[in-house]
């Protein structure tokens, strides 16, 4: 019990430091190579902050606990939108340029619906995993091609100067902070899982709550840090990118390693909430204006939806 608490506390401390360093150096790289902050948010931050989910899902499936994997994937998506975006918006309203992120949201919605169709027969097979992996590859190709064509412009003023000769140091710090980000998330997940397991909680419930929350902490830390630095496109880009990687990447891993039956609660309860929150993400982000903001009130709304979900999950 004591070791679990130490793991949680040390994980939180390391998480805060590494997320700040990761955001800073990611922004510097965007500045060095003239890359849009949105691309950084969608790819580097989206993939980087989803790495804990991928690691946990792969290990869980390999060790014969695939229910923890799907709980981790869906639970993380729910926490990313409701908790991460909700808390970030309450701290500082997030500006959103609707014409920029709309296509990325549409792709997220499409992959979410495809994932729903694949689990509808209550089974995830190797073929299903390959379909999800194919969707991820298509998204990566689309993003890189769009970036090369200059489709994405510089949305935020990255007032960060990088002196000549510092490029190697920036890359080194990005890698170090990324590794610490993974380790700190792992510490949090391990500590929380040990505490939850001691109470005899199921793999699915652990995946949907403790593991999902723990692996969503990098998204929360990066989003808050990006918002405070006025890098608004990174915040929403991070959420969309991370959820995309969770839906197609994290969900594909366990089905490729160990095909499994999907619990009925996932189809009847968890998946509908994930879809509803993805739609709500569109509603709060795009108010039929060229540029809007996710307000503090809307942040509270997202947290209320999360509270309702947790009530249904834990007390019904």
C-alpha positions as CSV (number, residue, x, y, z in Angstrom):
1,X,0.0,0.0,0.0
2,X,2.8,2.4,1.0
3,X,4.7,1.7,-2.2
4,X,1.6,2.4,-4.3
5,X,1.2,5.8,-2.7
6,X,4.8,6.7,-3.2
7,X,4.5,5.6,-6.9
8,X,1.5,7.9,-7.4
9,X,3.0,10.9,-5.7
10,X,6.4,10.6,-7.5
11,X,4.6,10.0,-10.8
12,X,2.5,13.2,-10.4
13,X,5.6,15.3,-9.7
14,X,7.6,13.9,-12.6
15,X,4.5,14.2,-14.9
16,X,4.3,18.0,-14.3
17,X,7.9,18.6,-15.0
18,X,8.1,16.4,-18.1
19,X,4.9,17.7,-19.6
20,X,6.2,21.3,-19.3
21,X,9.5,20.4,-20.9
22,X,7.8,18.4,-23.6
23,X,5.5,21.3,-24.5
24,X,8.4,23.8,-24.6
25,X,10.7,21.7,-26.8
26,X,7.9,20.7,-29.1
27,X,7.1,24.3,-29.7
28,X,10.7,25.0,-30.3
29,X,10.9,22.3,-32.9
30,X,7.8,23.7,-34.6
31,X,9.6,27.1,-34.7
32,X,12.9,25.6,-36.0
33,X,11.3,23.7,-38.9
34,X,8.4,26.1,-39.5
35,X,5.9,23.4,-38.6
36,X,2.4,24.3,-37.6
37,X,1.6,24.0,-33.9
38,X,-1.5,22.0,-35.0
39,X,0.7,19.4,-36.6
40,X,2.8,19.2,-33.5
41,X,-0.4,18.8,-31.4
42,X,-1.9,16.1,-33.7
43,X,1.2,14.1,-34.3
44,X,4.0,14.6,-31.7
45,X,1.8,15.4,-28.8
46,X,-1.1,13.2,-29.9
47,X,1.1,10.2,-30.4
48,X,3.5,11.0,-27.5
49,X,0.7,11.4,-24.9
50,X,-1.0,8.2,-26.3
51,X,2.2,6.2,-25.8
52,X,1.2,5.2,-22.2
53,X,-2.1,3.9,-23.4
54,X,-0.4,1.9,-26.2
55,X,2.2,0.5,-23.7
56,X,-0.4,-0.5,-21.1
57,X,-2.8,-2.0,-23.7
58,X,0.0,-4.0,-25.3
59,X,1.3,-5.3,-22.0
60,X,-2.3,-6.1,-20.7
61,X,-3.2,-8.0,-23.9
62,X,0.1,-9.9,-23.8
63,X,-0.5,-10.9,-20.2
64,X,-4.0,-12.1,-20.9
65,X,-6.0,-9.0,-19.8
66,X,-7.6,-7.6,-23.0
67,X,-10.6,-6.2,-21.2
68,X,-8.2,-3.8,-19.4
69,X,-7.0,-2.7,-22.9
70,X,-10.4,-1.8,-24.3
71,X,-11.3,-0.1,-21.0
72,X,-8.1,1.9,-21.2
73,X,-8.8,3.0,-24.8
74,X,-12.4,4.1,-24.4
75,X,-11.9,5.4,-20.8
76,X,-8.9,7.5,-21.9
77,X,-11.0,9.1,-24.7
78,X,-13.7,9.9,-22.3
79,X,-11.3,11.4,-19.8
80,X,-9.4,13.3,-22.5
81,X,-12.5,15.2,-23.7
82,X,-14.5,15.5,-20.4
83,X,-11.7,15.9,-17.9
84,X,-8.7,17.3,-19.8
85,X,-10.6,19.7,-22.0
86,X,-13.0,20.6,-19.2
87,X,-10.3,21.5,-16.6
88,X,-8.1,23.3,-19.2
89,X,-11.1,25.4,-20.4
90,X,-11.9,26.3,-16.7
91,X,-8.3,27.4,-16.1
92,X,-8.2,29.4,-19.4
93,X,-10.9,29.5,-22.2
94,X,-9.5,27.8,-25.3
95,X,-9.6,29.7,-28.6
96,X,-10.6,27.5,-31.6
97,X,-10.5,28.3,-35.3
98,X,-13.3,26.1,-36.5
99,X,-12.2,26.0,-40.2
100,X,-8.8,24.6,-39.1
101,X,-9.7,21.6,-37.0
102,X,-13.1,20.6,-38.5
103,X,-11.7,17.9,-40.9
104,X,-9.6,16.4,-38.1
105,X,-12.7,16.1,-35.9
106,X,-14.6,14.6,-38.8
107,X,-11.9,11.9,-39.2
108,X,-12.0,11.3,-35.4
109,X,-15.8,10.9,-35.6
110,X,-15.5,8.6,-38.6
111,X,-12.9,6.3,-36.9
112,X,-15.1,6.3,-33.7
113,X,-18.1,5.1,-35.7
114,X,-16.0,2.4,-37.5
115,X,-14.7,1.2,-34.1
116,X,-18.3,1.0,-33.0
117,X,-19.2,-1.1,-36.0
118,X,-16.3,-3.4,-35.4
119,X,-17.2,-4.1,-31.7
120,X,-20.9,-4.5,-32.5
121,X,-20.6,-8.2,-32.8
122,X,-19.0,-8.3,-29.3
123,X,-15.7,-9.5,-30.7
124,X,-12.4,-7.9,-31.8
125,X,-10.5,-10.0,-34.3
126,X,-7.1,-9.7,-36.0
127,X,-8.9,-8.5,-39.1
128,X,-10.6,-5.7,-37.0
129,X,-7.2,-4.8,-35.7
130,X,-5.8,-4.5,-39.2
131,X,-8.7,-2.2,-40.3
132,X,-8.0,0.1,-37.3
133,X,-4.3,0.1,-38.1
134,X,-5.1,1.0,-41.7
135,X,-7.2,3.9,-40.6
136,X,-4.3,5.2,-38.5
137,X,-1.9,4.9,-41.5
138,X,-4.4,6.8,-43.7
139,X,-4.6,9.6,-41.1
140,X,-0.8,9.9,-40.8
141,X,-0.4,10.1,-44.6
142,X,-3.2,12.7,-44.9
143,X,-1.6,14.9,-42.2
144,X,1.9,14.8,-43.6
145,X,0.6,15.5,-47.2
146,X,-1.5,18.4,-46.0
147,X,1.4,19.9,-44.1
148,X,3.7,19.6,-47.1
149,X,1.2,21.4,-49.3
150,X,1.2,24.3,-46.8
151,X,-2.5,23.7,-46.0
152,X,-1.8,24.4,-42.3
153,X,-0.6,27.9,-41.4
154,X,1.0,29.2,-38.3
155,X,-2.0,29.7,-36.0
156,X,-0.2,30.7,-32.8
157,X,2.6,33.1,-32.3
158,X,5.4,30.9,-30.9
159,X,7.5,33.6,-29.4
160,X,10.4,31.2,-28.8
161,X,13.9,31.9,-30.1
162,X,16.3,29.0,-30.6
163,X,19.9,30.0,-31.0
164,X,22.1,28.5,-33.6
165,X,23.7,25.3,-32.4
166,X,20.9,24.5,-29.9
167,X,18.9,22.2,-32.2
168,X,20.6,19.0,-30.8
169,X,19.9,20.1,-27.3
170,X,16.3,20.8,-28.1
171,X,15.9,17.3,-29.6
172,X,17.7,15.7,-26.7
173,X,15.4,17.5,-24.1
174,X,12.4,16.5,-26.1
175,X,13.4,12.8,-26.0
176,X,14.3,13.0,-22.3
177,X,11.1,14.7,-21.3
178,X,9.1,12.2,-23.5
179,X,10.8,9.2,-21.7
180,X,10.1,10.8,-18.3
181,X,6.5,11.4,-19.4
182,X,6.1,7.7,-20.1
183,X,7.8,6.6,-16.9
184,X,5.8,9.0,-14.7
185,X,2.6,7.9,-16.3
186,X,3.6,4.2,-15.7
187,X,4.3,5.0,-12.1
188,X,0.9,6.6,-11.6
189,X,-0.9,3.7,-13.4
190,X,1.0,1.1,-11.4
191,X,0.4,2.7,-8.1
192,X,-3.3,3.3,-8.9
193,X,-3.8,-0.2,-10.3
194,X,-2.2,-1.8,-7.2
195,X,-4.5,0.1,-4.9
196,X,-7.6,-0.7,-7.0
197,X,-6.7,-4.4,-7.3
198,X,-6.5,-4.7,-3.6
199,X,-10.3,-4.0,-3.5
200,X,-11.0,-6.8,-6.0
201,X,-12.0,-4.5,-8.9
202,X,-12.5,-6.1,-12.4
203,X,-10.0,-5.6,-15.3
204,X,-12.6,-3.6,-17.3
205,X,-13.4,-1.3,-14.4
206,X,-9.7,-0.7,-13.7
207,X,-9.1,0.0,-17.3
208,X,-12.0,2.5,-17.5
209,X,-11.1,4.4,-14.3
210,X,-7.6,4.1,-12.7
211,X,-5.6,3.1,-15.8
212,X,-7.6,5.5,-18.1
213,X,-7.2,8.4,-15.7
214,X,-3.5,7.6,-15.2
215,X,-2.8,7.4,-18.9
216,X,-4.8,10.6,-19.6
217,X,-2.6,12.6,-17.2
218,X,0.0,13.4,-19.9
219,X,-2.8,14.9,-22.0
220,X,-4.0,16.9,-19.0
221,X,-0.5,18.2,-18.2
222,X,0.4,19.0,-21.8
223,X,-3.0,20.7,-22.5
224,X,-2.8,22.9,-19.4
225,X,0.8,23.8,-20.1
226,X,0.0,24.6,-23.8
227,X,-3.0,26.7,-22.8
228,X,-1.0,28.8,-20.3
229,X,1.5,29.4,-23.0
230,X,-1.3,30.6,-25.3
231,X,-0.7,27.7,-27.7
232,X,-4.4,27.1,-28.2
233,X,-4.3,25.0,-31.3
234,X,-2.0,22.6,-29.6
235,X,-4.7,22.0,-26.9
236,X,-7.5,20.9,-29.2
237,X,-5.0,19.2,-31.6
238,X,-3.6,17.2,-28.7
239,X,-7.1,16.0,-27.7
240,X,-8.1,15.1,-31.2
241,X,-4.8,13.5,-32.0
242,X,-4.6,11.5,-28.8
243,X,-8.2,10.2,-29.2
244,X,-7.5,9.2,-32.8
245,X,-4.4,7.2,-31.6
246,X,-6.4,5.7,-28.8
247,X,-9.3,4.7,-31.0
248,X,-7.3,3.2,-33.9
249,X,-3.9,2.5,-32.3
250,X,-4.6,1.5,-28.7
251,X,-7.7,-0.5,-29.7
252,X,-5.9,-2.3,-32.5
253,X,-3.0,-3.5,-30.4
254,X,-4.9,-5.9,-28.1
255,X,-6.9,-7.4,-31.0
256,X,-3.7,-8.0,-33.0
257,X,-2.0,-9.6,-30.0
258,X,-4.9,-11.5,-28.5
259,X,-8.4,-11.4,-30.2
260,X,-11.1,-11.2,-27.5
261,X,-14.8,-10.8,-26.8
262,X,-16.0,-7.3,-26.0
263,X,-18.0,-7.0,-22.7
264,X,-21.6,-6.0,-23.3
265,X,-21.2,-3.0,-20.9
266,X,-18.7,-1.5,-23.2
267,X,-21.2,-1.6,-26.1
268,X,-24.2,-0.4,-24.1
269,X,-22.6,2.1,-21.8
270,X,-19.0,3.2,-22.5
271,X,-19.0,3.4,-26.2
272,X,-22.2,5.6,-26.3
273,X,-20.7,8.0,-23.8
274,X,-17.5,8.2,-25.9
275,X,-19.6,9.0,-29.1
276,X,-21.6,11.6,-27.2
277,X,-18.5,13.3,-25.8
278,X,-17.0,13.4,-29.3
279,X,-20.1,15.1,-30.6
280,X,-20.0,17.5,-27.7
281,X,-16.4,18.3,-28.5
282,X,-17.6,19.5,-31.9
283,X,-20.5,21.5,-30.4
284,X,-18.3,23.4,-27.8
285,X,-15.5,23.9,-30.3
286,X,-17.5,25.1,-33.3
287,X,-20.2,27.6,-32.7
288,X,-20.8,28.3,-36.3
289,X,-18.3,31.2,-36.1
290,X,-15.0,31.5,-37.8
291,X,-13.3,31.7,-34.4
292,X,-14.7,30.9,-31.1
293,X,-13.7,29.7,-27.7
294,X,-14.4,26.9,-25.3
295,X,-15.6,28.8,-22.3
296,X,-15.3,28.1,-18.6
297,X,-19.1,27.3,-18.5
298,X,-18.6,24.7,-21.2
299,X,-15.6,23.3,-19.3
300,X,-17.9,22.8,-16.3
301,X,-20.5,21.1,-18.6
302,X,-17.9,18.6,-19.8
303,X,-17.0,17.8,-16.1
304,X,-20.7,17.3,-15.4
305,X,-21.0,14.8,-18.2
306,X,-18.0,13.0,-16.8
307,X,-19.6,13.0,-13.3
308,X,-22.7,11.4,-14.7
309,X,-20.6,8.7,-16.5
310,X,-18.6,7.9,-13.4
311,X,-21.8,7.7,-11.4
312,X,-23.3,5.1,-13.8
313,X,-20.0,3.3,-13.9
314,X,-19.3,3.0,-10.2
315,X,-22.7,3.1,-8.5
316,X,-25.2,1.4,-10.8
